[in-house]
C-alpha cells in the first residue's frame, strides 16, 4: 500500500541502532512511500534522514508513532499535541492510557498498535 497522504510520520524514539524497532519502522515507512521525521535522544541519521533531538519545529505531521515508554512521555505531551497530528500510534511497550485520554480530548486519535504490523497488513 503506497502512501497517498500529504502529511509525514514522526517517529519518537528514533535511533541509529538497527536492532531497535524504531529504526526498523523508519526503514519500513520509507519502503512504503511515507515521508518521515525523526526525534531521538541522540543526533544521527537513518537512511539519510536526520535524527533530531529535543522538540524541533515540524510541520505537516499526520501521524506520530511512539517508541518511548510511558514513563518518559510526559515531557512530550504538549509538544505532540501542538503538532496537531491526526493520530498517535503507541507501539508495544509505549502504551499510555493517561496520554491517550488527553489526545482524545483534543481530537487526536490514539491507537495501541504496532506500526510495523499495520504497514505489513495494509492498515497504516
C-alpha positions, -999 to 999 in steps of 0.1 A, spaced: 0 0 0 16 33 -11 10 64 9 -13 90 -6 -14 113 24 5 146 23 14 145 59 45 130 75 51 104 102 71 115 132 90 87 149 96 95 185 124 74 200 143 72 167 178 56 169 206 46 145 206 12 162 194 -12 135 182 -37 162 156 -13 176 120 -13 163 120 25 158 149 21 133 131 -8 116 99 12 114 117 42 98 131 19 70 97 2 66 78 35 64 102 47 37 98 15 18 60 20 18 64 56 5 59 76 36 77 108 45 93 107 79 107 129 106 128 116 134 133 126 170 155 107 194 179 111 224 210 114 201 215 131 168 223 108 139 206 97 107 185 68 93 186 63 55 197 99 51 171 114 73 184 133 103 175 123 139 168 155 158 170 159 195 147 180 217 114 193 203 121 206 168 96 228 150 80 204 125 51 209 100 26 186 83 28 158 108 -1 134 101 10 105 124 32 103 155 45 68 162 58 64 197 88 42 206 93 58 241 79 42 272 51 59 291 73 70 320 94 91 295 65 106 276 51 133 299 76 159 288 64 153 252 26 157 258 23 194 249 48 191 221 29 163 204 -5 179 209 8 212 194 19 193 163 -18 185 158 -13 151 142 -44 131 131 -33 101 152 -7 89 177 3 52 175 15 37 208 37 8 198 41 -22 221 57 -10 253 48 26 247 11 23 256 -1 53 278 -38 55 289 -33 89 305 -18 105 274 -43 86 252 -71 102 271 -56 137 267 -52 131 230 -88 120 226 -99 152 244 -81 173 219 -94 154 188 -63 133 181 -69 96 177 -47 74 200 -41 39 187 -24 10 206 -8 -9 177 24 -18 160 35 4 131 54 -25 115 23 -48 116 0 -20 104 23 -14 74 26 -51 66 -12 -58 66 -22 -26 49 -39 -8 78 -14 20 82 
